[in-house]
């Protein structure tokens, strides 16, 4: 579907001189597609929080009998109590973001049919922080401390890690220099921001082992988004407003194209001002955005 749009042959009906180009990498990444496949192979199940950060897709799962436990707004202890309300032996799917060691072990002990939907890239980070700590290194995490993926990574560290959201944050409050560090990143962290952080740490003489844990899909999404935005007069980023990777795509595109907007689906197109004389509209989408949502936006534009 998506690759057929990138040849520049698709134009807006009302403005035939305007070309629409959809990023080849737009939409589902491997980890999300794998997690959803697990869900749709269950006749009935619960998920540990929304399986992915896309309301349209979560609503579809609900209609298919896959119910999300609303655990993101409560403490870990309260969330684990919610699991006690599930029927004995019920299928509970861990979402792609992963969970802490404590949550996983506690849920297994409750006698539930625990199904691990954690993205393999995230699982690799859980393993990596354990290996690095055994070498005596302090874990330094680049990511959003409130994001479920980062909370999960934190929960696989034996000692409290240092967590930074951005280059500006680590520059303002740098870590102590009397330790050896291992730096991991949230899989959807800004690759360009990571490079700035690493350059700063090494330039300041820190002993830091950089474990590159941004997933390949994120790197490809971000690289293509930047290139597409630089060539476009108007950019649309399609995805959930609570999606970390979608918001990072918006941030990156905005640096190259001031007229960049995030929408969740075609119904929000009337909220974004397409500039007159627009020659090219670039479209990309977060890793949790279904293909048909992207297609719906493209079709709405061409109508």
Beta strands, then each sheet from edge to edge (+ up, - down):
strand 1: 19-22
strand 2: 45-47
strand 3: 66-68
strand 4: 91-94
strand 5: 113-116
strand 6: 138-142
strand 7: 162-164
strand 8: 180-185
strand 9: 207-210
strand 10: 234-238
strand 11: 260-263
strand 12: 280-285
sheet 1: 1+ 12+ 10+ 11+
sheet 2: 3+ 2+ 4+ 5+
sheet 3: 7+ 6+ 8+ 9+
end
